[in-house]
Amino acid sequence: MTDTIAAGSEPILLAFSGGLDTSFLVPWLKENYQRPVITVTVDTGGIDAEAAKVLEQRAKTYGAAQHVLVEAKQTYFEQVLKYLVMGNVRRGQLYPLCVGAERVMQAQTIAEWARKLGTKVVAHGCTAAGNDQVRFEVALRTLAPELTILAPVRDRAFKRPEQLKYLEDKKLPLPPYGAAYSVNRGLWGVTIGGKETLTSDGSIPDDAWVLSKDAFTHPQTPEQYTIGFDKGVPVSLDGAKLDAVTLIEKLETIGAKFGIGRGIHLGDTIIGTKGRVAFEAPAAEVLLNAHRELEKLVLTGRQVRIKDSVAAPYGDLVHEGQHLDPVCRDIEALLLSSQARVTGEVKVLYRPSMAFIEGVTSPYSIMAASKGVYGEAAGEWTATDALGFSKMLSLTGSFWQRAGKQ
C-alpha cells in the first residue's frame, strides 16, 4: 500500500509529462512522503530543444531534485511504430494509436532508470478512468515486479480543480492548458481530451487543435510529395534518404498545415467503458495510406488477408499495454516476413483535409509482371481459358442450388 512507504532519502521516480497531473505530483509527493522526487521524461516525440528546456525548468520549479530527459524516438520507431506501419494498424478503422502505443516504451525506460538510480519507488499521474494506468502498470509489473508503484491522482481521486488549487496555494505556476484540455503529444501524433469528448455528439473547437488550428482558416495550395519505402519501412521523401524519425517529423509538419489526420475516435477502453478522444496524426495518416497502397501492388491477396488478420489483434495488444507479451514477437516475425517486397515509391497529393494517393511504383509490382491488362486484354490466358474458369468457379453455387431438387 502507498501509505506504508516511510520517509527517507531513497527518491521517488516520477514519470513526468509536464501536464497538470504530473506537475501537481512533484510537490505533493515531496510533502506527503518526505522523499526527494526525480522526474523522468521519455522523449517518444514532440519534444524539441526549447520544450525540453521548459520541461526541466518546470520540474525544478515544482521542486524536483533532478530531472532526466531520455531520448527514445528511434527506439520507439524500431520497437513499435515500424510494426504499426507494416500492419497498417488503426483502432476502429480510424485511430492510428497516436499516444497509447508509446506507454510501454516509457514504462520500460522508467524501470531502467529506477535501477540506475537505485530506487524501488516509482510514480505516475494516471487517473482511474483512463487507459494509461493499465498500460504503465502492466508494463512496469512485467519488467520490474520489485517496484512499488504510486498513483495518487488515481488512488486518491484528485480532481483537476483540487490540483490547481493546491498549486495556487503554494504559489506555483499553473501548467499550460489548465484544466480545460488534456494534451498528449508523441512521434505518431497528438491526442486532445476536453469537455466535448466526454460525450459523443460534438467536436472540440478550432483553437483546441494543436497542430492544425489554422489549416482551414488559411487553406494551402496543393503540394505533391513522393515517399519511398524499403521492405515496409519509410526511408525517403522526394528521393532524399532520411531516417524514419526525421521523415515522420517532416511529414507531420507538411500534413499539419493541410489539416490532414484530424479525427475524433470513439471506441472501447481497456477497462470496458466507451471513450472518446480527438487526435491529430498527419504523418501516421499519410504513411499508413501510402504503405497500404504499395502493399496492394506487391503482395498477393492471400498475403494481405492473412497479414490483416494478425495486424488487428497486434494493434489491440499494443493499445492495451500488452506489447511485452511474447505473442507480439510472433506477430512481428510474420509482419517482417510479409514486407520482403514492400519496396517502392508512393506519390501523394496534399490538399486541405486530405492526402490523395496518386500512384505507386515498385520493382516487385505484380501488376507489371502480367502480360494482361485488366478489362482490356488477356495475357497469360486465352478466351477459352477464361470461359472454363468461369464455369469451374460457378460449380459450388450451382450444386448448392440443385441440391434437394432432384
C-alpha positions, 0 to 999 in steps of 0.5 A, a space after each residue: 500500500 502507498 501509505 506504508 512507504 516511510 520517509 527517507 532519502 531513497 527518491 521517488 521516480 516520477 514519470 513526468 509529462 509536464 501536464 497538470 497531473 504530473 506537475 501537481 505530483 512533484 510537490 505533493 509527493 515531496 510533502 506527503 512522503 518526505 522523499 526527494 522526487 526525480 522526474 523522468 521524461 521519455 522523449 517518444 516525440 514532440 519534444 524539441 530543444 526549447 520544450 525540453 528546456 521548459 520541461 526541466 525548468 518546470 520540474 525544478 520549479 515544482 521542486 524536483 531534485 533532478 530531472 532526466 530527459 531520455 531520448 527514445 524516438 528511434 527506439 520507439 520507431 524500431 520497437 513499435 511504430 515500424 510494426 504499426 506501419 507494416 500492419 497498417 494498424 488503426 483502432 476502429 478503422 480510424 485511430 492510428 494509436 497516436 499516444 497509447 502505443 508509446 506507454 510501454 516504451 516509457 514504462 520500460 525506460 522508467 524501470 531502467 532508470 529506477 535501477 540506475 538510480 537505485 530506487 524501488 519507488 516509482 510514480 505516475 499521474 494516471 487517473 482511474 478512468 483512463 487507459 494509461 494506468 493499465 498500460 504503465 502498470 502492466 508494463 512496469 509489473 512485467 519488467 520490474 515486479 520489485 517496484 512499488 508503484 504510486 498513483 495518487 491522482 488515481 488512488 486518491 481521486 484528485 480532481 483537476 480543480 483540487 490540483 490547481 488549487 493546491 498549486 495556487 496555494 503554494 504559489 506555483 505556476 499553473 501548467 499550460 492548458 489548465 484544466 480545460 484540455 488534456 494534451 498528449 503529444 508523441 512521434 505518431 501524433 497528438 491526442 486532445 481530451 476536453 469537455 466535448 469528448 466526454 460525450 459523443 455528439 460534438 467536436 472540440 473547437 478550432 483553437 483546441 487543435 494543436 497542430 492544425 488550428 489554422 489549416 482551414 482558416 488559411 487553406 494551402 495550395 496543393 503540394 505533391 510529395 513522393 515517399 519511398 519505402 524499403 521492405 515496409 519501412 519509410 526511408 525517403 521523401 522526394 528521393 532524399 534518404 532520411 531516417 524514419 524519425 526525421 521523415 515522420 517529423 517532416 511529414 507531420 509538419 507538411 500534413 499539419 498545415 493541410 489539416 490532414 489526420 484530424 479525427 475524433 475516435 470513439 471506441 472501447 477502453 481497456 477497462 470496458 467503458 466507451 471513450 472518446 478522444 480527438 487526435 491529430 496524426 498527419 504523418 501516421 495518416 499519410 504513411 499508413 495510406 501510402 504503405 497500404 497502397 504499395 502493399 496492394 501492388 506487391 503482395 498477393 491477396 492471400 498475403 494481405 488477408 492473412 497479414 490483416 488478420 494478425 495486424 488487428 489483434 497486434 494493434 489491440 495488444 499494443 493499445 492495451 499495454 500488452 506489447 511485452 507479451 511474447 505473442 507480439 514477437 510472433 506477430 512481428 516475425 510474420 509482419 517482417 516476413 510479409 514486407 520482403 517486397 514492400 519496396 517502392 515509391 508512393 506519390 501523394 497529393 496534399 490538399 486541405 483535409 486530405 492526402 490523395 494517393 496518386 500512384 505507386 511504383 515498385 520493382 516487385 509490382 505484380 501488376 507489371 509482371 502480367 502480360 494482361 491488362 485488366 478489362 482490356 486484354 488477356 495475357 497469360 490466358 486465352 478466351 477459352 481459358 477464361 470461359 472454363 474458369 468461369 464455369 469451374 468457379 460457378 460449380 459450388 453455387 450451382 450444386 448448392 442450388 440443385 441440391 434437394 431438387 432432384 
